[in-house]
Amino acid sequence: MGIVAHYIAKTGALRQSVLLLRELKGQHTGANQAGLIFSVLKEYSILLKVGYFIMDNASNNDTMIEELST
């Protein structure tokens, strides 16, 4: 799984950072993905700063977003 953050720096410059590039252990369920994403967002202290997720159209991504929103 890869997580990349795109953001605007204090200088106004567009920036991007790779937050995670790791094999997702176990099944690729929405719940497993949500757990990993939640821990990364918490580790970087950006839980309340995320505005959007961009991903493919797999149904487990819908489940992952539902898990994160609760």
Gaussian input, Z-matrix of N, CA and C with variables (Angstrom, degrees):
# hf/3-21g

backbone

0 1
 N
 C     1     B1
 C     2     B2     1     A1
 N     3     B3     2     A2     1     D1
 C     4     B4     3     A3     2     D2
 C     5     B5     4     A4     3     D3
 N     6     B6     5     A5     4     D4
 C     7     B7     6     A6     5     D5
 C     8     B8     7     A7     6     D6
 N     9     B9     8     A8     7     D7
 C    10    B10     9     A9     8     D8
 C    11    B11    10    A10     9     D9
 N    12    B12    11    A11    10    D10
 C    13    B13    12    A12    11    D11
 C    14    B14    13    A13    12    D12
 N    15    B15    14    A14    13    D13
 C    16    B16    15    A15    14    D14
 C    17    B17    16    A16    15    D15
 N    18    B18    17    A17    16    D16
 C    19    B19    18    A18    17    D17
 C    20    B20    19    A19    18    D18
 N    21    B21    20    A20    19    D19
 C    22    B22    21    A21    20    D20
 C    23    B23    22    A22    21    D21
 N    24    B24    23    A23    22    D22
 C    25    B25    24    A24    23    D23
 C    26    B26    25    A25    24    D24
 N    27    B27    26    A26    25    D25
 C    28    B28    27    A27    26    D26
 C    29    B29    28    A28    27    D27
 N    30    B30    29    A29    28    D28
 C    31    B31    30    A30    29    D29
 C    32    B32    31    A31    30    D30
 N    33    B33    32    A32    31    D31
 C    34    B34    33    A33    32    D32
 C    35    B35    34    A34    33    D33
 N    36    B36    35    A35    34    D34
 C    37    B37    36    A36    35    D35
 C    38    B38    37    A37    36    D36
 N    39    B39    38    A38    37    D37
 C    40    B40    39    A39    38    D38
 C    41    B41    40    A40    39    D39
 N    42    B42    41    A41    40    D40
 C    43    B43    42    A42    41    D41
 C    44    B44    43    A43    42    D42
 N    45    B45    44    A44    43    D43
 C    46    B46    45    A45    44    D44
 C    47    B47    46    A46    45    D45
 N    48    B48    47    A47    46    D46
 C    49    B49    48    A48    47    D47
 C    50    B50    49    A49    48    D48
 N    51    B51    50    A50    49    D49
 C    52    B52    51    A51    50    D50
 C    53    B53    52    A52    51    D51
 N    54    B54    53    A53    52    D52
 C    55    B55    54    A54    53    D53
 C    56    B56    55    A55    54    D54
 N    57    B57    56    A56    55    D55
 C    58    B58    57    A57    56    D56
 C    59    B59    58    A58    57    D57
 N    60    B60    59    A59    58    D58
 C    61    B61    60    A60    59    D59
 C    62    B62    61    A61    60    D60
 N    63    B63    62    A62    61    D61
 C    64    B64    63    A63    62    D62
 C    65    B65    64    A64    63    D63
 N    66    B66    65    A65    64    D64
 C    67    B67    66    A66    65    D65
 C    68    B68    67    A67    66    D66
 N    69    B69    68    A68    67    D67
 C    70    B70    69    A69    68    D68
 C    71    B71    70    A70    69    D69
 N    72    B72    71    A71    70    D70
 C    73    B73    72    A72    71    D71
 C    74    B74    73    A73    72    D72
 N    75    B75    74    A74    73    D73
 C    76    B76    75    A75    74    D74
 C    77    B77    76    A76    75    D75
 N    78    B78    77    A77    76    D76
 C    79    B79    78    A78    77    D77
 C    80    B80    79    A79    78    D78
 N    81    B81    80    A80    79    D79
 C    82    B82    81    A81    80    D80
 C    83    B83    82    A82    81    D81
 N    84    B84    83    A83    82    D82
 C    85    B85    84    A84    83    D83
 C    86    B86    85    A85    84    D84
 N    87    B87    86    A86    85    D85
 C    88    B88    87    A87    86    D86
 C    89    B89    88    A88    87    D87
 N    90    B90    89    A89    88    D88
 C    91    B91    90    A90    89    D89
 C    92    B92    91    A91    90    D90
 N    93    B93    92    A92    91    D91
 C    94    B94    93    A93    92    D92
 C    95    B95    94    A94    93    D93
 N    96    B96    95    A95    94    D94
 C    97    B97    96    A96    95    D95
 C    98    B98    97    A97    96    D96
 N    99    B99    98    A98    97    D97
 C   100   B100    99    A99    98    D98
 C   101   B101   100   A100    99    D99
 N   102   B102   101   A101   100   D100
 C   103   B103   102   A102   101   D101
 C   104   B104   103   A103   102   D102
 N   105   B105   104   A104   103   D103
 C   106   B106   105   A105   104   D104
 C   107   B107   106   A106   105   D105
 N   108   B108   107   A107   106   D106
 C   109   B109   108   A108   107   D107
 C   110   B110   109   A109   108   D108
 N   111   B111   110   A110   109   D109
 C   112   B112   111   A111   110   D110
 C   113   B113   112   A112   111   D111
 N   114   B114   113   A113   112   D112
 C   115   B115   114   A114   113   D113
 C   116   B116   115   A115   114   D114
 N   117   B117   116   A116   115   D115
 C   118   B118   117   A117   116   D116
 C   119   B119   118   A118   117   D117
 N   120   B120   119   A119   118   D118
 C   121   B121   120   A120   119   D119
 C   122   B122   121   A121   120   D120
 N   123   B123   122   A122   121   D121
 C   124   B124   123   A123   122   D122
 C   125   B125   124   A124   123   D123
 N   126   B126   125   A125   124   D124
 C   127   B127   126   A126   125   D125
 C   128   B128   127   A127   126   D126
 N   129   B129   128   A128   127   D127
 C   130   B130   129   A129   128   D128
 C   131   B131   130   A130   129   D129
 N   132   B132   131   A131   130   D130
 C   133   B133   132   A132   131   D131
 C   134   B134   133   A133   132   D132
 N   135   B135   134   A134   133   D133
 C   136   B136   135   A135   134   D134
 C   137   B137   136   A136   135   D135
 N   138   B138   137   A137   136   D136
 C   139   B139   138   A138   137   D137
 C   140   B140   139   A139   138   D138
 N   141   B141   140   A140   139   D139
 C   142   B142   141   A141   140   D140
 C   143   B143   142   A142   141   D141
 N   144   B144   143   A143   142   D142
 C   145   B145   144   A144   143   D143
 C   146   B146   145   A145   144   D144
 N   147   B147   146   A146   145   D145
 C   148   B148   147   A147   146   D146
 C   149   B149   148   A148   147   D147
 N   150   B150   149   A149   148   D148
 C   151   B151   150   A150   149   D149
 C   152   B152   151   A151   150   D150
 N   153   B153   152   A152   151   D151
 C   154   B154   153   A153   152   D152
 C   155   B155   154   A154   153   D153
 N   156   B156   155   A155   154   D154
 C   157   B157   156   A156   155   D155
 C   158   B158   157   A157   156   D156
 N   159   B159   158   A158   157   D157
 C   160   B160   159   A159   158   D158
 C   161   B161   160   A160   159   D159
 N   162   B162   161   A161   160   D160
 C   163   B163   162   A162   161   D161
 C   164   B164   163   A163   162   D162
 N   165   B165   164   A164   163   D163
 C   166   B166   165   A165   164   D164
 C   167   B167   166   A166   165   D165
 N   168   B168   167   A167   166   D166
 C   169   B169   168   A168   167   D167
 C   170   B170   169   A169   168   D168
 N   171   B171   170   A170   169   D169
 C   172   B172   171   A171   170   D170
 C   173   B173   172   A172   171   D171
 N   174   B174   173   A173   172   D172
 C   175   B175   174   A174   173   D173
 C   176   B176   175   A175   174   D174
 N   177   B177   176   A176   175   D175
 C   178   B178   177   A177   176   D176
 C   179   B179   178   A178   177   D177
 N   180   B180   179   A179   178   D178
 C   181   B181   180   A180   179   D179
 C   182   B182   181   A181   180   D180
 N   183   B183   182   A182   181   D181
 C   184   B184   183   A183   182   D182
 C   185   B185   184   A184   183   D183
 N   186   B186   185   A185   184   D184
 C   187   B187   186   A186   185   D185
 C   188   B188   187   A187   186   D186
 N   189   B189   188   A188   187   D187
 C   190   B190   189   A189   188   D188
 C   191   B191   190   A190   189   D189
 N   192   B192   191   A191   190   D190
 C   193   B193   192   A192   191   D191
 C   194   B194   193   A193   192   D192
 N   195   B195   194   A194   193   D193
 C   196   B196   195   A195   194   D194
 C   197   B197   196   A196   195   D195
 N   198   B198   197   A197   196   D196
 C   199   B199   198   A198   197   D197
 C   200   B200   199   A199   198   D198
 N   201   B201   200   A200   199   D199
 C   202   B202   201   A201   200   D200
 C   203   B203   202   A202   201   D201
 N   204   B204   203   A203   202   D202
 C   205   B205   204   A204   203   D203
 C   206   B206   205   A205   204   D204
 N   207   B207   206   A206   205   D205
 C   208   B208   207   A207   206   D206
 C   209   B209   208   A208   207   D207

   B1=1.4389
   B2=1.5193
   B3=1.3073
   B4=1.4547
   B5=1.5177
   B6=1.3187
   B7=1.4605
   B8=1.5200
   B9=1.3253
   B10=1.4613
   B11=1.5199
   B12=1.3135
   B13=1.4674
   B14=1.5245
   B15=1.3185
   B16=1.4609
   B17=1.5222
   B18=1.3197
   B19=1.4595
   B20=1.5206
   B21=1.3148
   B22=1.4597
   B23=1.5222
   B24=1.3230
   B25=1.4680
   B26=1.5264
   B27=1.3161
   B28=1.4689
   B29=1.5230
   B30=1.3319
   B31=1.4687
   B32=1.5225
   B33=1.3452
   B34=1.4539
   B35=1.5215
   B36=1.3169
   B37=1.4645
   B38=1.5282
   B39=1.3340
   B40=1.4610
   B41=1.5170
   B42=1.3091
   B43=1.4637
   B44=1.5207
   B45=1.3150
   B46=1.4570
   B47=1.5129
   B48=1.3255
   B49=1.4624
   B50=1.5191
   B51=1.3183
   B52=1.4590
   B53=1.5273
   B54=1.3275
   B55=1.4602
   B56=1.5182
   B57=1.3344
   B58=1.4607
   B59=1.5153
   B60=1.3070
   B61=1.4573
   B62=1.5244
   B63=1.3306
   B64=1.4605
   B65=1.5212
   B66=1.3202
   B67=1.4552
   B68=1.5237
   B69=1.3169
   B70=1.4641
   B71=1.5222
   B72=1.3167
   B73=1.4675
   B74=1.5224
   B75=1.3294
   B76=1.4581
   B77=1.5180
   B78=1.3087
   B79=1.4601
   B80=1.5230
   B81=1.3154
   B82=1.4649
   B83=1.5270
   B84=1.3180
   B85=1.4626
   B86=1.5214
   B87=1.3062
   B88=1.4576
   B89=1.5160
   B90=1.3296
   B91=1.4666
   B92=1.5280
   B93=1.3393
   B94=1.4694
   B95=1.5251
   B96=1.3242
   B97=1.4614
   B98=1.5284
   B99=1.3191
   B100=1.4649
   B101=1.5230
   B102=1.3263
   B103=1.4585
   B104=1.5168
   B105=1.3271
   B106=1.4617
   B107=1.5272
   B108=1.3165
   B109=1.4675
   B110=1.5249
   B111=1.3267
   B112=1.4637
   B113=1.5236
   B114=1.3320
   B115=1.4674
   B116=1.5264
   B117=1.3292
   B118=1.4693
   B119=1.5268
   B120=1.3215
   B121=1.4682
   B122=1.5240
   B123=1.3234
   B124=1.4675
   B125=1.5304
   B126=1.3286
   B127=1.4693
   B128=1.5287
   B129=1.3300
   B130=1.4628
   B131=1.5361
   B132=1.3161
   B133=1.4787
   B134=1.5252
   B135=1.3321
   B136=1.4709
   B137=1.5303
   B138=1.3303
   B139=1.4689
   B140=1.5217
   B141=1.3105
   B142=1.4640
   B143=1.5200
   B144=1.3253
   B145=1.4629
   B146=1.5230
   B147=1.3300
   B148=1.4614
   B149=1.5183
   B150=1.3374
   B151=1.4546
   B152=1.5190
   B153=1.3312
   B154=1.4617
   B155=1.5169
   B156=1.3359
   B157=1.4550
   B158=1.5218
   B159=1.3129
   B160=1.4626
   B161=1.5179
   B162=1.3420
   B163=1.4594
   B164=1.5169
   B165=1.3311
   B166=1.4593
   B167=1.5326
   B168=1.3143
   B169=1.4600
   B170=1.5320
   B171=1.3142
   B172=1.4647
   B173=1.5295
   B174=1.3250
   B175=1.4688
   B176=1.5275
   B177=1.3423
   B178=1.4674
   B179=1.5281
   B180=1.3246
   B181=1.4668
   B182=1.5268
   B183=1.3292
   B184=1.4702
   B185=1.5288
   B186=1.3306
   B187=1.4611
   B188=1.5215
   B189=1.3249
   B190=1.4607
   B191=1.5207
   B192=1.3287
   B193=1.4662
   B194=1.5261
   B195=1.3323
   B196=1.4680
   B197=1.5296
   B198=1.3299
   B199=1.4731
   B200=1.5266
   B201=1.3205
   B202=1.4623
   B203=1.5256
   B204=1.3187
   B205=1.4642
   B206=1.5278
   B207=1.3263
   B208=1.4691
   B209=1.5040
   A1=107.53
   A2=115.85
   A3=121.14
   A4=110.58
   A5=116.13
   A6=121.83
   A7=107.13
   A8=115.79
   A9=121.95
   A10=108.15
   A11=116.59
   A12=121.69
   A13=108.65
   A14=116.51
   A15=123.13
   A16=106.07
   A17=117.23
   A18=119.82
   A19=110.44
   A20=115.19
   A21=122.07
   A22=107.68
   A23=116.46
   A24=121.86
   A25=110.00
   A26=116.29
   A27=121.08
   A28=112.14
   A29=116.67
   A30=121.28
   A31=112.17
   A32=116.75
   A33=121.65
   A34=113.07
   A35=117.32
   A36=121.56
   A37=110.49
   A38=115.71
   A39=120.65
   A40=108.52
   A41=116.72
   A42=122.21
   A43=109.57
   A44=115.38
   A45=121.76
   A46=108.06
   A47=114.83
   A48=121.64
   A49=108.99
   A50=116.52
   A51=121.27
   A52=106.87
   A53=116.12
   A54=121.00
   A55=111.72
   A56=116.18
   A57=119.63
   A58=109.64
   A59=116.25
   A60=123.33
   A61=105.43
   A62=114.85
   A63=120.02
   A64=110.08
   A65=115.62
   A66=120.78
   A67=108.47
   A68=116.00
   A69=121.09
   A70=107.74
   A71=116.69
   A72=121.61
   A73=109.80
   A74=116.48
   A75=120.87
   A76=111.81
   A77=114.96
   A78=120.95
   A79=110.41
   A80=115.24
   A81=120.84
   A82=110.38
   A83=115.79
   A84=120.40
   A85=109.56
   A86=115.53
   A87=120.24
   A88=111.98
   A89=116.72
   A90=120.76
   A91=111.30
   A92=117.21
   A93=120.13
   A94=111.12
   A95=116.14
   A96=120.16
   A97=110.41
   A98=116.22
   A99=120.43
   A100=111.02
   A101=117.01
   A102=120.34
   A103=112.29
   A104=116.22
   A105=120.34
   A106=111.07
   A107=116.78
   A108=120.59
   A109=110.46
   A110=117.06
   A111=120.58
   A112=110.90
   A113=116.76
   A114=119.47
   A115=111.59
   A116=117.82
   A117=120.82
   A118=110.47
   A119=117.40
   A120=120.58
   A121=110.71
   A122=116.15
   A123=120.57
   A124=110.62
   A125=116.59
   A126=121.20
   A127=111.68
   A128=116.79
   A129=121.29
   A130=112.69
   A131=116.96
   A132=122.85
   A133=112.30
   A134=115.52
   A135=119.57
   A136=111.99
   A137=117.13
   A138=120.58
   A139=112.50
   A140=117.63
   A141=121.46
   A142=112.75
   A143=117.60
   A144=121.07
   A145=113.31
   A146=117.43
   A147=121.13
   A148=109.45
   A149=115.70
   A150=119.86
   A151=113.75
   A152=117.39
   A153=120.87
   A154=110.87
   A155=114.90
   A156=122.67
   A157=107.07
   A158=117.00
   A159=121.60
   A160=106.98
   A161=116.07
   A162=120.66
   A163=109.50
   A164=116.52
   A165=119.13
   A166=109.97
   A167=116.17
   A168=121.96
   A169=113.11
   A170=118.97
   A171=121.35
   A172=109.94
   A173=116.55
   A174=120.58
   A175=112.48
   A176=117.46
   A177=118.50
   A178=111.39
   A179=117.91
   A180=120.37
   A181=110.87
   A182=116.79
   A183=120.00
   A184=110.00
   A185=115.46
   A186=120.62
   A187=110.74
   A188=116.89
   A189=121.35
   A190=110.77
   A191=117.80
   A192=121.40
   A193=110.16
   A194=117.26
   A195=120.49
   A196=110.75
   A197=116.76
   A198=121.14
   A199=110.84
   A200=117.39
   A201=120.92
   A202=112.31
   A203=116.88
   A204=119.76
   A205=112.89
   A206=117.19
   A207=119.46
   A208=112.59
   D1=140.64
   D2=175.89
   D3=-120.50
   D4=138.46
   D5=175.53
   D6=-126.98
   D7=120.96
   D8=178.96
   D9=-120.97
   D10=131.29
   D11=177.55
   D12=-100.42
   D13=129.78
   D14=172.91
   D15=-112.14
   D16=129.48
   D17=-174.67
   D18=-154.71
   D19=169.95
   D20=177.11
   D21=-106.73
   D22=123.18
   D23=179.94
   D24=-72.88
   D25=167.52
   D26=178.77
   D27=-58.36
   D28=-26.19
   D29=179.09
   D30=-78.56
   D31=-9.44
   D32=-177.63
   D33=94.53
   D34=-3.36
   D35=-179.90
   D36=-77.21
   D37=142.30
   D38=174.82
   D39=-75.59
   D40=134.11
   D41=-178.27
   D42=-132.83
   D43=159.03
   D44=172.01
   D45=-144.67
   D46=146.11
   D47=-179.54
   D48=-140.61
   D49=136.12
   D50=173.15
   D51=-79.98
   D52=117.15
   D53=-179.89
   D54=-91.71
   D55=-29.86
   D56=-176.39
   D57=-156.37
   D58=137.91
   D59=169.30
   D60=-145.18
   D61=96.91
   D62=-169.69
   D63=-149.08
   D64=149.64
   D65=173.82
   D66=-70.25
   D67=132.27
   D68=176.75
   D69=-85.32
   D70=113.18
   D71=-178.36
   D72=-73.92
   D73=142.34
   D74=178.52
   D75=82.00
   D76=-163.15
   D77=-178.89
   D78=-72.10
   D79=150.75
   D80=-179.53
   D81=-89.43
   D82=53.06
   D83=179.26
   D84=-79.07
   D85=161.01
   D86=176.92
   D87=-59.20
   D88=-37.59
   D89=-179.63
   D90=-66.00
   D91=-43.10
   D92=178.26
   D93=-63.96
   D94=-42.88
   D95=179.02
   D96=-63.43
   D97=-44.41
   D98=-178.71
   D99=-61.23
   D100=-40.75
   D101=179.14
   D102=-61.04
   D103=-43.62
   D104=179.63
   D105=-68.31
   D106=-45.03
   D107=179.82
   D108=-62.79
   D109=-43.90
   D110=178.97
   D111=-57.87
   D112=-44.88
   D113=-178.60
   D114=-65.08
   D115=-36.13
   D116=178.29
   D117=-68.97
   D118=-44.65
   D119=179.28
   D120=-62.47
   D121=-38.24
   D122=178.01
   D123=-68.17
   D124=-43.02
   D125=-179.91
   D126=-59.12
   D127=-38.33
   D128=-179.49
   D129=-90.13
   D130=3.32
   D131=179.57
   D132=56.28
   D133=44.36
   D134=-179.37
   D135=-125.85
   D136=19.40
   D137=-178.67
   D138=-52.93
   D139=-42.45
   D140=-175.72
   D141=-94.72
   D142=6.83
   D143=-177.66
   D144=-108.20
   D145=-5.85
   D146=-177.28
   D147=-78.02
   D148=129.37
   D149=-179.34
   D150=-104.52
   D151=-34.70
   D152=-173.55
   D153=-145.96
   D154=155.30
   D155=170.45
   D156=-122.34
   D157=135.47
   D158=175.63
   D159=-119.86
   D160=124.77
   D161=-177.24
   D162=-154.54
   D163=177.98
   D164=178.12
   D165=-79.49
   D166=-174.70
   D167=-171.16
   D168=-94.12
   D169=21.46
   D170=179.80
   D171=-68.56
   D172=141.60
   D173=-176.36
   D174=-64.43
   D175=-28.49
   D176=179.28
   D177=-67.01
   D178=-21.63
   D179=175.66
   D180=-69.64
   D181=-35.64
   D182=175.43
   D183=-62.25
   D184=-45.05
   D185=178.45
   D186=-62.32
   D187=-40.15
   D188=179.65
   D189=-61.26
   D190=-44.63
   D191=179.22
   D192=-63.96
   D193=-41.51
   D194=177.61
   D195=-61.03
   D196=-42.37
   D197=178.65
   D198=-62.55
   D199=-43.11
   D200=-178.73
   D201=-68.18
   D202=-28.65
   D203=-175.99
   D204=-79.41
   D205=-10.91
   D206=-179.58
   D207=-92.68

